[in-house]
Amino acid sequence: MSETVPAHPRDAVDAWHSALERSDRGAESAAWLDEQLRERGLFFGERPLCTVLRPRFLTAGQYALLARRSRLLLRAFGKAFQAAMAQPAIFAQFGLDAWEAELLRADRGTGPSNPLSRIDAFFDQAGGTFKVTELNGETPAGPAYADAISEIFLEMPVTGDFLRDWLLWPLPVRHRVLHTLLRAWEAFAGRRSAPVIAIVDWEEVPTRSEFLLFQEYFRSRGFRCVIVDPAELELRGGRLVAGDHAIDLVYKRVLLHELVQRRGLDDPLLRAVRDGIVCMVNGFRCKLLHKKASLAVLSDERNAALFEEAERRAIADHVPWTRLVQERRTRYADREVDLVPFVLAERDRLVLKPNDEYGGAGVVLGWERDASGWEAAVRRALESPFIVQERIEVPKLPFPSREGGTLRYADRIADTAPFAFDGELVDGCLTRVSTDSLVNVTAGGGSTMATFIVEPRTG
């Protein structure tokens, strides 16, 4: 039986909107948000990170459900990883490229395969349960953004009015990222020390503003930290260096497939990791579970014996039916189907996704295509690793914004993306809202949100 919790906290939403509409609170709060975004540099490229005037509210029950059930899912992901490393037939289900498999097997790590990850999910419209659409297991963005936007909302003029009758609990997460990095460093070095940290990604990426937030935070905690483009790294005297800085610990934000495409497998960072010169989080092994096919591995009837009963229930409740697109027979619900003809016939309930892309790139929503367009997309999916996934219910929640001096409300799709650490637990949560079908800031739309646990004051 599926586990559910009480619905979305609509009374809190109504109370926040009422507070915004009193006097000049809407205009004051909009001005405060704009000012703080500018002062803190909270832009995704040139777009403001947040464009709405209400945070995301979760009840304590919703957050507890996320944490409790996600822990079971993380345990299942870990078992799938271990099985893949031991059984070639299961490894093949993830659809890795040859170079990815080569790097993965060169990884010297012995701890969790994905120390930093993010579970991208959606609550249903009632807010009683959720479905997972992917595990972002390589370079999960958003922890520092979420903390910074939460700080802004806590100080927003309307918040003081709201707090007379309601309690807000922020979900800070930067500290958890730092603890995870340091645990990985200690295991790598065999000692406790203060490593020099490099945040590594391309100089031109729109998430650079988050790297600056992390750099400021790490330095405030006593750690030297530099932000480095991969092209600035070199091996010198048995160390990985960037200019005058010898690097100990890499907080990797560059995607491995982009790094290999642009700089090849002989890149200094890749060589340094292979040779055990530097600790990198996440390491090469993250690629396996980061593949979108990891959800297919969890939900495929062929692999049910890998998991305990509690894990199988969590998978059934929270992982939509997902398969790697290939010619085979499989089960859908209570019947056996020939996969490709089934996919061709059921476009209104299915979505195609590249096995390893981000920002909504390559995603095809079957219900937005005609029969010929969908057939062409399925044929392309058979030529390179794609997954097919069952359509899930996504919530539309009302969010206000200030437009032309007027407070306007619009129903927006809202995702729920808790951060996961060491493959074991959830802490903190990213929310993105959008009027588009694809909720992804990287794709060019949407807004990153502050997420709070809310409850009414009593007495």
C-alpha positions in Angstrom: 0.0 0.0 0.0 1.3 3.5 -0.9 2.3 5.7 2.0 0.7 9.2 1.9 0.7 12.3 4.0 -1.8 15.2 4.5 -2.2 17.6 1.5 -0.3 20.8 0.6 -0.5 23.5 3.3 -3.1 25.6 1.6 -4.0 27.6 4.7 -0.4 28.8 4.9 -0.4 29.7 1.2 -3.6 31.7 1.6 -2.2 33.5 4.7 1.0 34.5 2.8 -1.0 35.8 -0.2 -3.3 37.8 2.1 -0.2 39.3 3.8 1.2 40.3 0.4 -2.0 42.0 -0.5 -2.2 44.2 2.6 -1.0 47.8 2.3 2.2 48.0 0.2 3.7 44.6 1.3 3.7 43.2 -2.3 5.6 46.2 -3.7 8.0 46.3 -0.7 8.7 42.6 -1.0 9.2 42.7 -4.7 11.7 45.6 -4.3 13.5 43.7 -1.5 13.8 40.6 -3.7 15.2 42.5 -6.7 17.6 44.4 -4.5 18.9 41.3 -2.7 19.3 39.4 -5.9 21.4 42.2 -7.4 23.5 42.6 -4.3 24.2 38.9 -3.9 24.7 38.3 -7.6 21.9 35.7 -7.6 21.5 35.3 -11.4 21.6 32.2 -13.6 23.6 33.7 -16.4 21.8 37.0 -16.9 18.4 35.9 -15.5 17.4 36.5 -11.9 17.3 33.2 -10.0 14.0 33.8 -8.3 11.0 35.7 -9.9 8.1 34.8 -7.6 7.1 36.3 -4.2 6.2 33.3 -2.2 8.4 30.4 -1.0 7.6 26.8 -1.4 5.9 25.4 1.7 6.1 21.8 2.8 4.4 20.3 5.9 6.6 18.4 8.4 4.8 15.3 7.2 5.7 15.8 3.6 9.3 16.5 4.4 9.5 13.4 6.7 7.9 11.3 3.9 10.6 12.5 1.4 13.4 11.7 3.8 12.1 8.4 4.9 11.1 7.0 1.6 14.1 8.5 -0.2 16.4 6.7 2.2 14.9 3.4 1.0 15.4 4.4 -2.6 19.0 5.4 -2.0 19.6 2.0 -0.4 18.1 0.4 -3.6 20.3 2.6 -5.8 23.3 1.4 -3.8 22.4 -2.2 -4.2 21.9 -1.7 -8.0 25.4 -0.2 -8.1 27.0 -3.1 -6.3 25.2 -5.6 -8.4 26.3 -3.8 -11.6 29.9 -3.9 -10.5 29.7 -7.7 -9.9 27.4 -8.7 -12.8 28.1 -7.6 -16.4 24.5 -8.2 -17.5 23.3 -5.7 -14.9 26.1 -3.3 -15.7 25.0 -3.3 -19.4 21.5 -2.1 -18.3 22.9 1.3 -17.5 24.0 2.0 -21.0 27.4 3.5 -20.3 29.8 4.4 -23.2 33.1 2.6 -23.4 35.1 5.5 -22.1 32.8 5.9 -19.1 33.2 2.3 -18.2 37.0 2.7 -18.5 37.0 5.7 -16.1 34.6 4.0 -13.7 36.9 1.0 -13.3 39.9 3.3 -12.9 38.3 5.0 -9.9 40.1 4.1 -6.7 37.3 5.1 -4.4 35.8 2.6 -1.9 33.1 4.8 -0.2 29.7 5.8 -1.6 29.6 6.0 -5.4 27.6 9.3 -5.3 28.5 11.3 -2.1 26.6 14.3 -3.5 23.4 13.8 -5.3 19.9 15.2 -5.8 16.6 13.3 -6.2 14.4 15.1 -8.7 10.8 14.4 -7.9 7.2 15.7 -8.0 4.5 15.5 -5.4 1.1 14.8 -6.8 -1.5 17.6 -6.9 -2.8 16.7 -3.5 0.7 16.7 -2.0 0.2 13.2 -0.4 2.9 11.3 -2.3 5.7 11.8 -4.8 7.3 10.3 -7.9 11.0 10.4 -8.8 11.9 11.4 -12.3 15.7 11.1 -12.1 18.7 10.8 -9.7 21.1 13.7 -10.4 24.1 11.8 -9.3 27.0 13.6 -10.9 27.0 17.4 -10.3 23.8 18.3 -8.4 23.4 22.1 -8.5 21.4 24.3 -6.2 22.5 23.9 -2.5 24.1 27.3 -2.1 21.3 28.9 -4.2 18.6 27.4 -2.0 20.4 28.6 1.2 20.8 32.2 -0.2 17.2 32.5 -1.4 15.9 31.2 1.9 17.9 33.9 3.7 16.4 36.5 1.4 12.8 35.3 2.0 13.3 35.1 5.8 14.1 38.9 5.7 11.4 39.9 3.2 9.0 42.5 4.5 5.9 40.2 4.1 7.6 37.5 6.2 7.3 39.5 9.4 3.5 39.7 9.0 3.3 36.0 8.1 5.3 34.9 11.2 2.7 36.3 13.6 0.6 33.2 13.0 2.9 30.7 11.3 6.3 29.1 12.0 8.8 28.7 9.2 11.7 26.2 9.3 14.4 26.7 6.7 16.3 23.7 5.3 20.0 24.8 5.1 22.3 22.5 3.1 25.7 24.2 2.4 27.1 22.8 5.6 26.1 19.3 4.6 28.0 19.7 1.3 31.1 20.8 3.1 30.9 17.9 5.6 30.5 15.4 2.7 33.5 16.9 0.9 35.6 16.7 4.1 34.6 13.1 4.8 35.7 12.1 1.3 39.0 14.0 1.8 39.7 12.3 5.1 39.0 8.8 3.7 41.3 9.7 0.7 44.1 11.2 2.8 43.9 8.9 5.8 44.0 11.9 8.1 42.1 15.0 9.2 43.5 18.2 7.7 42.4 21.4 5.9 42.6 20.6 2.1 42.8 23.3 -0.5 39.5 23.1 -2.4 39.1 23.7 -6.1 35.6 24.2 -7.6 36.1 23.1 -11.2 33.8 23.9 -14.1 34.0 25.9 -17.3 34.4 29.7 -16.8 31.4 30.5 -18.9 28.7 28.3 -17.2 25.7 30.2 -15.9 26.0 28.5 -12.5 29.3 30.3 -11.7 27.3 32.6 -9.3 26.7 29.5 -7.2 30.4 28.7 -7.2 31.1 32.2 -5.8 28.6 31.5 -3.0 30.3 28.2 -2.1 33.8 29.8 -2.3 32.7 32.5 0.2 31.2 29.9 2.4 34.2 27.6 2.4 36.5 30.5 3.1 34.3 31.6 6.0 34.9 28.2 7.5 38.6 28.5 7.2 39.3 26.6 4.0 41.3 27.9 1.0 39.1 27.7 -2.1 39.7 28.6 -5.7 37.3 28.5 -8.7 39.1 26.9 -11.7 38.4 26.3 -15.3 39.6 22.8 -16.3 42.0 24.4 -18.8 43.8 26.1 -15.9 44.8 22.8 -14.3 48.1 21.1 -14.8 50.2 18.4 -13.3 53.4 19.8 -11.9 55.9 18.1 -9.5 53.5 15.3 -8.8 50.7 17.7 -7.8 47.6 19.0 -9.5 48.0 22.8 -9.6 46.1 25.9 -10.8 48.5 28.8 -11.0 50.2 29.1 -7.6 47.6 26.8 -5.9 48.3 23.1 -5.3 44.9 21.4 -5.2 44.0 18.7 -2.7 40.3 18.3 -3.1 38.2 18.9 -6.2 34.5 19.8 -5.8 33.7 18.7 -9.4 30.9 20.7 -11.1 32.1 20.0 -14.6 30.3 17.2 -16.3 32.5 14.3 -17.2 31.2 13.9 -20.7 31.8 17.6 -21.5 35.3 17.4 -20.0 36.2 14.3 -22.2 34.6 15.8 -25.3 36.5 19.1 -25.0 39.8 17.9 -23.5 40.1 14.2 -23.9 40.9 11.4 -21.6 44.4 12.7 -21.0 43.2 15.8 -19.3 45.3 16.7 -16.2 42.3 16.5 -13.8 41.4 13.0 -15.1 45.0 11.9 -14.9 45.3 13.2 -11.4 42.3 11.3 -10.2 43.4 8.1 -12.0 46.8 8.4 -10.4 45.5 9.0 -6.9 47.0 12.5 -6.8 43.8 14.4 -5.9 40.5 13.6 -4.2 37.5 14.4 -6.5 33.9 14.6 -5.4 31.9 13.1 -7.2 34.4 10.6 -8.6 34.2 8.6 -11.8 31.9 6.0 -10.2 29.1 8.6 -10.0 28.4 8.0 -13.7 26.7 4.7 -13.2 23.8 5.9 -11.1 23.7 9.3 -12.7 22.5 7.6 -15.9 18.7 8.0 -16.2 18.6 4.3 -16.9 19.3 3.8 -13.2 15.5 4.2 -12.7 14.9 1.5 -15.3 17.2 -0.8 -13.4 15.2 -0.2 -10.2 11.8 -0.6 -11.8 12.6 -3.5 -14.2 11.1 -6.9 -13.2 14.3 -8.6 -14.0 16.0 -7.0 -11.1 13.4 -7.4 -8.3 15.5 -10.0 -6.5 18.2 -7.4 -5.8 16.0 -5.6 -3.3 14.3 -6.2 0.0 10.5 -6.0 0.3 10.6 -2.5 1.8 12.8 -1.3 -1.0 10.5 -2.9 -3.6 7.5 -1.1 -2.1 9.3 2.2 -2.2 10.3 1.6 -5.8 6.7 0.7 -6.7 5.3 3.8 -4.9 7.8 6.4 -6.0 9.6 5.3 -9.3 7.5 5.6 -12.4 7.7 2.7 -14.9 10.9 3.2 -16.8 12.8 1.2 -19.4 15.9 1.6 -21.6 14.5 1.9 -25.2 15.4 -1.4 -27.0 13.9 -4.3 -28.8 12.7 -6.6 -26.0 9.7 -7.9 -24.1 8.9 -6.6 -20.6 6.1 -6.1 -18.2 3.9 -3.0 -17.9 1.5 -3.1 -15.0 0.0 -6.6 -15.0 0.8 -7.6 -18.5 3.7 -8.5 -20.8 4.3 -6.2 -23.7 6.6 -6.0 -26.7 8.4 -2.8 -25.7 8.8 -0.8 -29.0 5.3 -1.4 -30.3 3.9 -0.6 -26.9 5.9 2.7 -26.8 4.7 3.6 -30.3 1.1 3.0 -29.3 1.0 4.7 -26.0 2.6 8.2 -26.6 -0.1 10.0 -24.5 1.3 8.4 -21.4 5.0 8.3 -22.1 8.1 10.5 -22.3 11.5 9.9 -23.9 14.7 11.1 -22.3 18.4 10.8 -23.3 20.3 8.6 -20.9 22.8 11.3 -20.0 21.7 14.9 -20.7 20.6 17.8 -18.6 18.5 21.0 -18.8 15.7 19.1 -20.6 17.9 18.6 -23.7 16.5 15.9 -26.0 13.4 15.2 -23.9 10.3 14.3 -25.9 6.9 14.5 -24.3 4.7 12.0 -26.2 1.4 13.9 -25.5 2.9 16.9 -27.3 3.7 15.0 -30.5 1.6 13.6 -33.3 1.9 10.0 -34.2 4.5 10.5 -37.0 6.6 12.9 -34.8 6.5 10.4 -31.9 7.5 7.5 -34.2 10.5 9.4 -35.5 11.6 10.2 -31.9 11.3 6.5 -30.9 13.4 5.4 -33.9 16.1 7.9 -32.9 15.9 6.6 -29.3 16.7 3.1 -30.6 20.0 4.4 -32.1 21.5 5.9 -28.9 20.8 5.3 -25.2 17.4 6.7 -24.3 14.9 5.8 -21.6 11.1 5.8 -21.9 9.2 6.7 -18.8 5.6 6.8 -17.8 4.0 10.2 -17.5 3.4 11.3 -13.9 1.1 13.7 -12.3 2.7 17.1 -11.7 1.3 19.7 -9.3 0.3 23.2 -10.4 0.5 25.6 -7.4 -0.4 29.3 -7.3 2.6 31.7 -7.0 2.5 35.5 -7.1 4.8 37.8 -8.9 5.0 41.6 -9.4 4.3 42.6 -13.0 3.9 46.2 -14.2 3.2 47.3 -10.6 0.5 44.7 -10.1 0.5 41.6 -8.0 -0.4 38.7 -10.3 -1.0 35.0 -9.6 -0.2 32.1 -11.9 -0.4 28.4 -11.5 3.1 27.0 -11.9 4.4 23.5 -12.0 6.6 22.9 -9.0 9.2 20.1 -8.5 10.6 18.8 -5.3 14.3 17.9 -5.4 15.8 16.9 -2.0 19.6 16.7 -1.7 21.1 13.3 -0.8 24.4 12.7 0.9 26.7 9.7 1.0 24.0 7.5 -0.7 22.2 7.3 2.6 20.1 10.3 3.7 18.2 13.4 2.5 18.8 16.9 3.9 17.5 20.1 2.4 15.4 20.6 -0.7 15.5 22.5 -3.9 12.3 23.7 -5.5 11.9 25.0 -9.1 8.7 26.4 -10.5 7.8 27.0 -14.1 4.8 27.6 -16.4 6.5 25.3 -18.9 6.1 21.5 -19.1 9.8 21.1 -18.4 10.7 22.5 -15.0 14.4 23.3 -15.5 16.2 26.6 -15.0 19.0 25.4 -17.3 16.5 25.0 -20.1 15.8 28.7 -20.1 12.7 29.0 -17.9 11.5 28.6 -14.4 12.6 30.0 -11.1 14.6 28.6 -8.2 12.7 28.8 -4.9 13.2 28.9 -1.2 11.7 25.9 0.5 10.4 26.0 4.1 8.7 23.6 6.4 5.6 25.5 7.7 3.2 25.0 10.6 0.7 27.1 12.4 1.4 28.7 15.7 -0.7 27.3 18.5 -1.9 28.8 21.8 
